[in-house]
Amino acid sequence: MIRLANRPRWACTAAVCAAQLSAASSASAEQRYSMVRIAELGDGGARPIAMNSRSQVVGSSWTFSHEYHAFLWSVEDGITDLTPDWPDDSIAYDVNESGRVVGEVIEDLHPTDVLSAFVWANGQWEDLNLRIPPDSGWTLTTARGINNAGQIVGWGKYQRATHGYLLTPGDPYYDIVDLGTLGGTQTCAYAVNNHGVVAGFSTKGNGQRHAFLWREGVMQDLGTLGGDASEAQGINDLEQVVGFARSGWNQSYGHAFLWQDGVMTDLGTLGGAESYAWRINESGTVLGGAEGVIAWEGESAIWTDGLIQPLDSLLPRGAGLKLYFEEPALNDAGRIAMSASDGHGWMLVPLDGSILRVEVNVLGGSTIEARMVTTLPEGATFSVSLESGEFQLVSVRPDGRAVARFFNQTGPHTVCMDGQADGCAFVECDPIPSGYVIQELPPLPHGARSGCGAVGDTGIVVGEADGIFGSHVYHAVSWEQGQTIDLGTLGGQTSNASDLNAMGWIVGTAQSAEETYHAVLWVNGRISDLGNLGGSNAFAEGVNDAGQIVGQSGTSEGNVAAFFWEVGVMTPIPVPGNPGYSTAQAINSAGEVVGYWDSGDQSDRPFRWSPGGDVSEMQRTGLSAYPYAINDHGVAAGAAVERDFGNRAVVWAPDGTIHVLVPEDSYNSSARGINNAGEIVGVIRDELTGQHAVRWDANGRSNLNKHLHNGCPWDRLSFASSINERGQIGGYGSLAGEDRGFLMTPAYAGNIQRLSASCKRGDLVVRVKSWLPPSTTLTASTDTGHADCMTTDASGRAKTRLYGAAGAANVCLLEYDRLCRTVSCR
């Protein structure tokens, strides 16, 4: 049963809903899956083919050198290239429980494309032709299956014909057995179970292909479904065999079959003419593909207890992928590995029972948060939904937790975990808005400086910090729950993170060992070079939720050009006039990009562009203009340079018209972030107050420093760089004299679980228990004038002592409207 956090009635009430809820009952009616992206050897995707019960996946992946290589991958160990240097291409077809892998390699340089079967174990690759007796007469071309005893099946050339074989480990050579035929000249062995029973197909004397089962030297014809052909592709230890066979009523199409105890059963289709079965596990689950009613497009299919379902429909809501059914992988835990329409390989993990605990509460006004503890592997993605139909894809962090947040929600809601059959969580919110709480974004160990680059909608912040590597040596970092995570470099000294999306993708720039700068992407803590446009340096500035990335890169002509990156391909943005410098600064969810270019007339011109379209110039109020951010409504924010007033903060409407945000008395200002509610943040410098972080909304301009209180360590909030949909603001300021990143979060009473005040030796002791992250400052004040700042710890608790505050007092948290306690000290 889902466990829920206890919340004050005035902030949030939560309960477990009855199983009759439509969202919960639909979740319990079918097995659903989370998805884990399989790593790749290059930028061309991965094709998973087989998987053992340890969830080690093998297959082939396209490399950066434009070859496909056999790989071994797991969540824990990452990806390993199994190919030696000399062959051009290779494929891995099976892996056993000890991690031994079999497959084939192809030497393209040979005039006839030589194929050789291989085995890989303990970091060593071996040509199986070197492990059989030299006078055997065999040339083993492919290895398709391996069992836990190390027996291997496949086929090769024997007496000028293609024959299936069974290899049994021996010293120094494998023992090789010719499986024979069903009377014809060809046999292909596809699978072997742990008892040494083999399945595949063989030709008969009349040339027809028939599925077979081979046991202890005897080959058994499994027949057909009434037609003239069949092939067996998979077998389990119960000697259940799956494959496809033609039926008597239509010789042009095949149907998936399950053969058991001498009986071949037609597994049917999804309403169309054809189906195929490739894999079966020890539970009898069958995996393959089937044709639907409308047209043949190769729907992936799964059969459980004889019932067929399209596998695409069981993916996380919003995944938007079509799975390719050819030779998928299936293990005994019900996990599946397949390639998909996005060109990548994915591991599907059954969801039922994977969510151990869910806490639902309210953060910041109308924001609902669900925090889940799971048994899912790191990187697993699944969906969380509201009964209104809104959903969110979430990914599992390294600590086994996932967080979903829904913004701008009003009234009661039911929160359901996709695929969790145990019920849903009900939450009813009555938010009480107030000011802001301020959280420090700590540097790395031994560091003193940090700065925020962007605030994600899930509350994760990215930027840069110094520390371990010395003063002013900055590394890209991310912050969550008070933890500063070093994202690393490409071997050089420095890096920085500039933006992130809802999937947790982080983009920025990292220095290489050659001291050049590269546009990079961090996914699940792993860094990838995004490439360049032919020059030596590149910088990534923005990323949207579709995984599209923008920035600027050096070119082979020695210029700097704005780029657009998608699915491993970087292309220049077609800015008019072939300028020497252009840059793309931000991209929204619709793929609209804003940036600017050097026009060559001592001015920089702002532009807007969408993939496949032409660049359109945006208005300027003076010499130059620089858009830095764009929201999903197409409203952009930035700065314009005017001869008399320096930089002026501006916004652009979707039609490109410009509007100035500040009066003429502010001689330097810039807008740096904008959210979908139209809230804008940035910086102003004027003669009266100096430089300070600022926020604009429908009510006008607000100096963010007004939220600082006496007694708290923050000296000044100097620069606001980003604002998310929850209204959280990131930037940097001065903390006890050091440059330090900050995160400001709208203060709502629901964030405070308990405020207490008591007397100790004539002084007031104030304690707070909260949902707030570590390093968040709060100010306790009494109506008698006593005040002090306190900081939350890792559990959200904070405490302070107000000395000499004896007598009756009203103790309040200054950041929270009407959140007070009365205490009397004697």
Secondary structure by P-SEA (a helix, b strand, c coil): cccccccccccbbbbbcccccaaaaaaaccccbbbbbbbbccccbbbbcccccccbbbbbbbccccbbbbbcccccccccccccccccbbbbccccccccccccccccccccbbbbbbccccccccccccccccccccccccccccccccbbbbbbbcccccccbbbbbccccccccccccccccbbbbcccccccccccccccccbbbbbbcccccccccccccccccccccccccccbbbbbbbccccccbbbbbccccccccccccccccbbbbcccccccbbbbbbbcccccccccccccccccccccccccccccbbbbccbbbbccccbbbbcccccbbbbbbbccccccbbbbbbccccbbbbbbbccccccbbbbbbccccbbbbbbbccccbbbbbbcccccbbbbbccccccbbbbbbbbbbbbbbbbbbbcccccccbbbbcccccccbbbbbccccccccccccccccccbbbbbccccccbbbbcccccccbbbbbbbcccccccccccccccccccccccccbbbbccccccccccccccccccbbbbbcccccbbbbccccccccbbbbccccccccccccccccccbbbbbcccccbbbbbbbbcccccccccccccccccbbbbbccccbbbbcccccbbbbbcccccccbbbbcccccccccccccccccccbbbbcccccccccccccccccccccccccccccccccbbbbbbbcccccbbbbbcccccccccbbbbbbcccbbbbbbbccccccbbbbbbccccccbbbbbccccbbbbbbcccccbbbbbcccccccbbbbbcc
